[in-house]
Amino acid sequence: MTAHPLADRAVLQKLDPAAPIAELTALLHRAYAPLAARGLRYMATHQSDAVTRERAASGECWVALAEGRIVGTILFKAACRTAGSAWLDRPEVASLGQFAVRPDWQGSGLGARLMDLAERRSAETGAVEIALDTAEPAEPAEHLVALYRRRGYRFIEHAQWSHTNYRSVIMSKPVGLAQVAA
């Protein structure tokens, strides 16, 4: 499969801790706006700059830059920083979150590049699995669960976060040597 020309133009790098955070917050709001319009209250639909900065500092916040603008982001958390449910509390499970691609870049392959990066970082840090959470598979978010399943993620458990208005599914997939054995 040939990559979309847009995806190749983006440079992936860690977010500079001194960088202004408003552009990242605006990207998250914009990328999650269709989900918010459907009634889902993901943290990224409404978080403040302070929350964006706090979340970014909780792991490795990666951004995709093109023409000096942030066009995508993903947050990778090593296993030692992943927590919140029975599965996420396991010492061999890393996680990803705060994943967004600017709407005009969606479908370009940039999201796949960001996911590949988080999965690779998970293996590099010694994790056996990488997990994520999203709204459970019902309209209006079933496309997200389908996307993650196509990437090899499987259902693990449900979670109810205090900051959302929906029940989440925790999904996970093997990485590194665990992926080869699966």
C-alpha positions as CSV (number, residue, x, y, z in Angstrom):
1,M,0.0,0.0,0.0
2,T,1.4,3.4,-1.0
3,A,1.4,6.1,1.7
4,H,-0.6,9.2,1.1
5,P,1.7,12.1,0.2
6,L,0.5,14.1,3.2
7,A,1.7,11.5,5.7
8,D,5.2,11.5,4.3
9,R,5.4,15.3,4.7
10,A,4.9,15.2,8.5
11,V,7.9,14.9,10.9
12,L,7.3,13.0,14.1
13,Q,9.1,14.4,17.2
14,K,8.6,14.6,20.9
15,L,6.7,17.7,22.1
16,D,9.1,20.3,23.4
17,P,8.1,20.8,27.0
18,A,8.6,24.6,26.6
19,A,6.4,24.7,23.5
20,P,3.1,26.7,23.7
21,I,0.4,24.1,24.4
22,A,-2.6,26.0,23.0
23,E,-2.0,24.6,19.4
24,L,-2.0,21.0,20.7
25,T,-5.2,21.6,22.7
26,A,-6.8,23.2,19.6
27,L,-5.8,20.2,17.5
28,L,-7.4,17.8,20.1
29,H,-10.6,19.8,20.2
30,R,-10.8,19.9,16.4
31,A,-10.0,16.2,15.9
32,Y,-12.5,15.1,18.5
33,A,-15.2,17.6,17.5
34,P,-17.2,15.0,15.5
35,L,-17.4,12.7,18.5
36,A,-18.4,15.6,20.7
37,A,-21.1,16.5,18.2
38,R,-22.4,13.0,18.6
39,G,-22.7,13.4,22.4
40,L,-19.4,11.6,23.5
41,R,-17.5,13.5,26.2
42,Y,-13.9,12.3,25.6
43,M,-11.4,14.3,27.6
44,A,-9.9,15.6,24.4
45,T,-13.2,17.2,23.4
46,H,-13.0,19.8,26.1
47,Q,-9.8,19.8,28.0
48,S,-8.0,23.0,29.0
49,D,-4.4,23.9,28.1
50,A,-3.4,23.0,31.7
51,V,-4.9,19.5,31.3
52,T,-3.2,19.1,27.9
53,R,0.1,20.0,29.5
54,E,-0.5,17.7,32.4
55,R,-1.4,14.8,30.2
56,A,1.5,15.4,27.8
57,A,3.9,15.4,30.8
58,S,2.5,12.0,32.0
59,G,4.4,10.1,29.2
60,E,6.1,10.8,25.9
61,C,3.9,13.2,23.9
62,W,4.7,12.9,20.2
63,V,3.6,15.4,17.6
64,A,3.5,15.3,13.8
65,L,4.6,18.6,12.4
66,A,4.1,19.8,8.8
67,E,4.8,23.3,7.6
68,G,5.4,24.4,11.2
69,R,2.0,23.2,12.4
70,I,0.9,20.3,14.6
71,V,-1.1,17.9,12.4
72,G,-1.2,14.9,14.7
73,T,-0.3,13.7,18.2
74,I,-0.1,10.6,20.3
75,L,0.8,10.0,24.0
76,F,2.9,6.9,24.8
77,K,3.1,5.8,28.4
78,A,5.7,3.2,29.4
79,A,4.4,0.3,31.5
80,C,5.7,1.9,34.7
81,R,3.4,5.0,34.0
82,T,0.3,3.1,32.9
83,A,-2.5,2.6,35.4
84,G,-6.2,2.9,36.0
85,S,-7.8,-0.6,35.7
86,A,-6.9,-4.2,36.4
87,W,-5.3,-4.6,33.0
88,L,-3.6,-1.2,32.9
89,D,-2.2,-1.8,36.4
90,R,-0.2,-4.8,35.1
91,P,3.6,-4.2,35.1
92,E,4.1,-5.4,31.5
93,V,1.4,-3.2,29.9
94,A,2.2,0.1,28.3
95,S,-0.4,2.4,26.9
96,L,-1.3,5.1,24.3
97,G,-3.8,7.9,24.4
98,Q,-4.5,11.5,23.5
99,F,-4.3,10.3,19.9
100,A,-5.5,12.7,17.3
101,V,-5.0,13.7,13.6
102,R,-6.1,17.0,12.2
103,P,-9.4,16.3,10.2
104,D,-7.9,17.3,6.8
105,W,-5.0,14.8,7.4
106,Q,-7.3,11.9,8.5
107,G,-7.0,9.1,6.0
108,S,-3.5,10.1,5.0
109,G,-1.7,7.3,6.9
110,L,-0.5,9.7,9.6
111,G,-2.5,8.0,12.3
112,A,-1.0,4.7,11.3
113,R,2.5,6.3,11.6
114,L,1.7,7.6,15.1
115,M,0.3,4.3,16.2
116,D,3.3,2.5,14.8
117,L,5.5,4.8,16.8
118,A,3.7,4.2,20.1
119,E,3.7,0.4,19.5
120,R,7.5,0.5,18.7
121,R,8.2,2.6,21.8
122,S,6.2,0.0,23.8
123,A,8.4,-2.8,22.6
124,E,11.6,-0.7,23.0
125,T,10.8,-0.1,26.7
126,G,10.3,-3.8,27.4
127,A,6.5,-3.9,27.6
128,V,4.7,-7.1,26.5
129,E,1.5,-5.4,25.6
130,I,0.3,-1.9,24.6
131,A,-3.3,-0.9,25.6
132,L,-5.7,1.9,24.8
133,D,-9.2,2.8,25.7
134,T,-12.1,4.2,23.7
135,A,-15.9,4.4,23.9
136,E,-17.4,0.9,23.7
137,P,-18.4,-0.3,20.3
138,A,-21.7,1.4,19.7
139,E,-22.7,4.2,17.4
140,P,-21.2,6.9,17.3
141,A,-17.7,5.4,18.1
142,E,-17.9,1.9,16.6
143,H,-15.5,3.0,13.8
144,L,-12.8,3.5,16.4
145,V,-13.0,0.0,17.8
146,A,-13.0,-1.4,14.3
147,L,-9.9,0.6,13.5
148,Y,-8.1,-0.7,16.5
149,R,-9.2,-4.3,15.8
150,R,-7.8,-4.1,12.3
151,R,-4.4,-3.1,14.0
152,G,-4.6,-6.3,16.1
153,Y,-6.0,-4.9,19.3
154,R,-8.5,-7.1,21.2
155,F,-11.1,-6.4,23.9
156,I,-9.8,-6.8,27.5
157,E,-12.2,-5.2,29.9
158,H,-14.6,-2.3,30.4
159,A,-13.9,0.8,32.4
160,Q,-15.9,3.8,33.5
161,W,-13.8,6.9,33.8
162,S,-15.1,9.8,35.9
163,H,-14.4,12.4,33.1
164,T,-16.5,10.6,30.4
165,N,-20.2,10.1,29.8
166,Y,-19.8,6.6,28.3
167,R,-18.4,3.2,29.2
168,S,-15.0,2.5,27.8
169,V,-13.4,-0.6,26.4
170,I,-9.8,-1.3,27.2
171,M,-8.1,-2.9,24.1
172,S,-4.6,-4.3,24.0
173,K,-2.2,-6.0,21.6
174,P,1.1,-7.9,22.1
175,V,4.3,-6.0,21.1
176,G,7.9,-7.0,20.6
177,L,8.7,-10.6,21.4
178,A,5.1,-11.2,22.6
179,Q,3.9,-10.2,19.2
180,V,6.1,-12.8,17.5
181,A,4.8,-15.5,19.8
182,A,1.2,-14.6,19.3
